[in-house]
Every structure is written in C-alpha cells, then in structure tokens.
Amino acid sequence: MQQGPKTISVSEAADLCAVGRTTVGYWIRSKKLTANRRGKKYEIPIQNLLYFLKANGEQIPAQLETENLNGPVFKAFQNCWDYYQDNSHGANCNQCIVFKNALKVCFSARNNGKLNCRLECEKCNYYREAYYPRVQFIYQFDLAAAIVKDLYFWAVNPAMADLCEFPAQQMVGTGIERIIHPRSLEKVISFVKRKALGDSTTRSECCITIKNHRVDGMQTKCSVFLLKEPQGAFLVMAAPDQHHHPVAKMPSFSTH
C-alpha cells in the first residue's frame, strides 16, 4: 500500500517560506496550496508545498533542496473524501465504500455497487488534479498505451481503448481481468509481480491474449516498463501480433 506523504504544519511551512501563518492559511483557503484538514488544524504534504512554490516561481527553501526537483513536481495524492470535504459532491462520502474501507485509489472500486460516486473519472476534478498530470504523457503516443498499477488501469489512450474494444470512459479503474483473456491472466500477474520486485531476468517484451469480439481473443505484443512516477506503476504499450495465427496454446513469457 502506498505510504502517506511527509507532512508539516502551517507554522512549519510559514517558517520554511519566511512568511506569516496567515499567509500560509490564505494559500490553503484560496485552494492554491493543497492541505488536509485534521480536526481544526491542517497538515501540508511537503510535496504539495514544493508543487506550489515551483508552480509560482518562488524560491525553494534550503531545507527542501534535497528533494528531487529536476523533473516535474506533482501534488501529493489525497484521499477523495478529503478533496471533496468542502464541496457538495462530498456530502455522501461517509456512505461510500471507498471511505468506509479507506481505499487510497477510489476508482479501483468503480465496479462495486456500493460506490456512491457516479462521475466518469475523466470528468472528475479530483482525478484531473491528482492522477491526470502523472499519466497524461500516454496521450502523445500513436501506439496503444496504458498505465497499470496494482492490476488496475489508471489511464488508457484512445488507441488502447480501440485495441481492447472497451469503452474508453469505463477503462479507468477497470481490473486487468476484464481485458486480459483468462489463459493469459496468471502469466500476466506473475510477470507484473516479478517486474515490481526488480527481477532483471524478466524481459520487458511479452505476448498475451486480450479479450475482444473474437472467440479466442486477440494475440497482442506488449512492452512493459516500470515507472518511477506513479511509483509502482507500469507503462504498457501494445499492438496486434500480425504474424500470429490463433492456436490453443499460449506462449510463455521469456525470463532469460
């Protein structure tokens, strides 16, 4: 499970930025700086403070210069019920299975009948702010591409939705078992586990069968890359195997 981000108090943020507590409070109240309310106090993820300062061209405090600022800086992940706590959309969050089970990734429960939220992820402000910035690069690819984490799709580009013959607006939060043919599923799960554990003997290319309108599915070539951000996620790029003729036996992943 993903660990929570390092947080600091309003007073600590004010000291780091050499401003008053009221200034930091204004940043939070105006939604410029994202913080989590805990009772009457706020906790500010350091990642969010870095994002705010960098986005506004402010000087990064010396105490935070050890953070990786060479690449893009994203907001820290926030629970959806915290995000919507001051919004009418969050009025029924406490009745939702996501809140009751403290699920970190709300859309992983989208196929559960007890999910209160009926927004499509691509139209949800929470998804657009928390997840989309991390995965939007896949929309630059002409090839079918997807981000997969914990065996759920986090994002797919139009080419991947077309390849899978699955409605694009429903793929975010869909488990891989709804896309991958049963005869390939066990191999895929084993492959993902080995890659996640850093097994260097596992190649990044593989062939799997995906479900579609064909009875036997579609044989597909995939390239899989472990990403640094989102941590533990995979970039999957796929294309039909034009040279394959359907057979009963599925080729195994190569491990050497």
C-alpha positions in Angstrom: 0.0 0.0 0.0 1.2 3.5 -0.8 2.7 5.3 2.2 1.4 8.7 3.1 3.4 11.8 2.1 5.6 13.6 4.6 3.6 16.5 6.1 4.3 19.7 8.0 2.1 22.1 10.0 1.1 25.6 8.9 3.6 27.0 11.3 6.4 24.9 9.9 5.5 25.9 6.4 5.5 29.5 7.4 8.9 29.2 8.9 10.3 27.5 5.8 8.9 30.1 3.5 9.7 33.1 5.7 6.1 34.3 5.7 3.4 34.6 8.3 1.0 31.8 9.3 -1.9 33.9 8.0 -0.2 33.9 4.6 0.0 30.1 4.5 -3.6 30.0 5.7 -4.6 32.2 2.8 -2.8 29.9 0.4 -4.8 27.0 1.7 -8.2 28.7 1.9 -7.8 30.0 -1.6 -7.0 26.4 -2.8 -3.6 27.5 -4.1 -1.9 25.2 -1.6 -3.5 21.8 -1.0 -3.6 20.6 2.6 -5.5 18.1 4.6 -7.7 19.1 7.5 -7.2 17.2 10.7 -9.7 18.5 13.2 -9.1 22.2 13.4 -5.6 22.0 12.0 -4.1 21.5 8.6 -1.4 19.1 7.5 0.5 20.1 4.4 2.3 17.4 2.4 5.8 18.6 1.6 5.3 17.5 -2.0 2.4 20.0 -2.2 4.4 22.8 -0.8 7.1 22.1 -3.4 4.5 22.0 -6.1 3.0 25.3 -5.0 6.4 27.1 -4.8 7.7 25.8 -8.1 4.4 26.5 -9.9 4.5 30.1 -8.7 8.2 30.7 -9.4 9.0 31.0 -5.7 12.4 30.3 -4.2 12.7 26.7 -2.8 13.8 26.8 0.9 17.3 25.4 1.5 15.8 22.7 3.8 13.8 21.3 0.8 16.6 21.4 -1.8 17.3 17.8 -1.1 14.0 16.9 -2.7 14.2 15.8 -6.4 13.3 19.0 -8.3 15.0 18.1 -11.6 11.8 16.5 -13.1 8.2 17.5 -12.9 6.8 18.0 -9.4 3.3 16.7 -8.7 0.8 17.3 -5.9 0.8 14.5 -3.3 -2.0 12.0 -3.5 -5.0 13.0 -1.4 -8.0 10.9 -0.3 -11.0 11.7 -2.4 -13.2 12.4 0.6 -10.6 15.0 1.8 -10.6 16.6 -1.6 -14.4 16.9 -1.6 -14.8 17.8 2.1 -15.8 21.4 1.4 -17.8 20.5 -1.8 -21.4 19.5 -2.2 -20.2 16.5 -4.2 -18.7 15.1 -0.9 -21.9 15.2 1.1 -22.4 11.4 0.9 -18.7 10.4 1.1 -19.2 8.8 4.5 -21.6 6.4 3.0 -19.3 5.3 0.2 -17.3 2.0 0.2 -14.2 4.0 -0.6 -14.5 6.0 2.6 -15.6 3.0 4.8 -12.6 0.9 3.6 -10.1 3.9 3.4 -9.3 3.0 -0.2 -6.4 5.0 -1.5 -7.4 4.7 -5.1 -11.1 5.5 -5.3 -11.7 4.4 -8.9 -10.5 0.9 -8.1 -14.0 0.4 -6.6 -15.9 1.8 -9.6 -17.3 -1.6 -10.5 -18.6 -2.1 -7.0 -22.3 -1.4 -6.5 -21.6 0.5 -3.2 -19.6 3.2 -4.8 -21.5 6.4 -4.4 -19.7 8.5 -7.0 -21.1 8.3 -10.4 -18.7 10.7 -12.1 -16.6 9.4 -15.0 -13.0 9.7 -13.9 -12.0 11.9 -16.9 -14.7 14.4 -15.9 -13.9 14.3 -12.1 -11.9 17.3 -10.8 -10.2 15.1 -8.3 -8.9 12.6 -10.9 -7.9 15.5 -13.2 -5.8 17.1 -10.5 -4.4 14.1 -8.6 -3.9 11.5 -11.4 -4.1 13.0 -14.8 -0.9 15.1 -14.6 1.1 11.9 -13.8 -0.4 9.9 -16.7 -1.2 12.4 -19.4 2.0 11.7 -21.4 0.5 8.5 -22.8 -1.9 10.6 -24.9 1.1 11.7 -27.0 1.6 8.1 -28.3 0.0 6.9 -31.5 0.5 3.3 -30.3 -1.9 1.8 -27.8 -0.6 2.8 -24.3 -1.9 2.4 -20.7 -0.8 3.0 -17.2 -1.5 0.0 -14.9 -0.9 -0.1 -11.1 -1.9 -2.8 -8.6 -3.6 -4.7 -11.5 -6.0 -1.8 -12.3 -5.9 0.6 -15.2 -5.1 4.1 -14.2 -5.3 5.6 -17.7 -5.6 4.5 -21.3 -5.1 6.4 -24.5 -7.7 6.1 -27.3 -5.6 3.6 -29.3 -5.5 1.2 -26.3 -9.3 1.5 -25.8 -9.8 0.7 -29.5 -7.4 -2.2 -29.3 -9.2 -3.7 -26.3 -12.6 -2.9 -27.8 -13.7 -1.5 -24.5 -15.4 1.9 -23.8 -12.6 4.4 -23.1 -14.7 6.2 -20.4 -15.0 2.9 -18.5 -11.4 1.7 -18.5 -10.0 3.8 -15.7 -10.4 1.7 -12.6 -11.1 -1.5 -14.5 -9.3 -4.6 -13.3 -7.0 -6.2 -15.9 -9.0 -9.4 -15.6 -11.8 -7.7 -17.6 -9.4 -7.1 -20.5 -6.9 -9.9 -20.5 -8.0 -13.4 -21.6 -8.2 -16.0 -18.8 -5.5 -18.1 -20.4 -3.0 -15.2 -20.1 -4.1 -13.8 -16.8 -2.0 -15.9 -14.5 1.1 -15.3 -16.6 0.5 -11.6 -16.6 0.1 -11.4 -12.8 3.3 -13.4 -12.3 5.1 -11.2 -14.8 3.9 -8.0 -13.0 5.0 -9.3 -9.6 8.5 -10.2 -10.9 9.0 -6.8 -12.5 7.7 -5.0 -9.4 10.3 -6.9 -7.3 13.1 -5.8 -9.7 13.7 -9.2 -11.3 16.2 -8.2 -14.0 15.9 -11.6 -15.7 12.4 -10.8 -16.8 12.3 -9.3 -20.2 10.1 -6.2 -20.9 8.5 -7.7 -24.0 5.8 -10.3 -23.9 2.9 -11.7 -25.9 -0.6 -12.0 -24.3 -4.1 -12.6 -25.4 -6.7 -9.9 -24.8 -10.5 -10.3 -24.8 -12.4 -8.8 -27.8 -15.2 -9.9 -30.1 -13.3 -12.9 -31.3 -14.0 -16.2 -29.5 -10.3 -16.8 -29.0 -9.4 -13.2 -28.3 -6.5 -11.3 -29.9 -2.9 -12.2 -29.7 -1.0 -9.0 -28.7 2.6 -7.9 -28.4 3.3 -5.8 -25.3 6.2 -3.8 -24.0 6.1 -3.1 -20.3 8.1 -0.5 -18.4 8.2 0.1 -14.6 7.7 3.8 -13.9 9.2 6.0 -11.2 6.0 8.1 -11.1 3.4 7.0 -10.2 5.5 4.8 -8.0 5.0 1.1 -8.7 3.0 1.7 -11.9 3.7 0.2 -15.3 3.6 1.8 -18.8 2.2 -0.8 -21.1 2.4 -0.4 -24.9 0.7 -2.9 -27.2 0.0 -3.8 -30.8 -1.7 -6.8 -32.5 0.7 -9.6 -33.4 0.1 -9.7 -37.1 2.2 -12.8 -37.6 0.3 -14.9 -35.1 -2.3 -17.5 -36.1 -4.6 -18.4 -33.2 -3.7 -21.7 -31.6 -4.8 -23.4 -28.4 -1.5 -23.0 -26.5 -0.4 -19.5 -25.2 3.4 -18.8 -25.5 5.1 -18.3 -22.1 6.8 -15.1 -21.0 10.5 -15.2 -21.7 12.6 -15.0 -18.5 16.1 -15.0 -19.9 
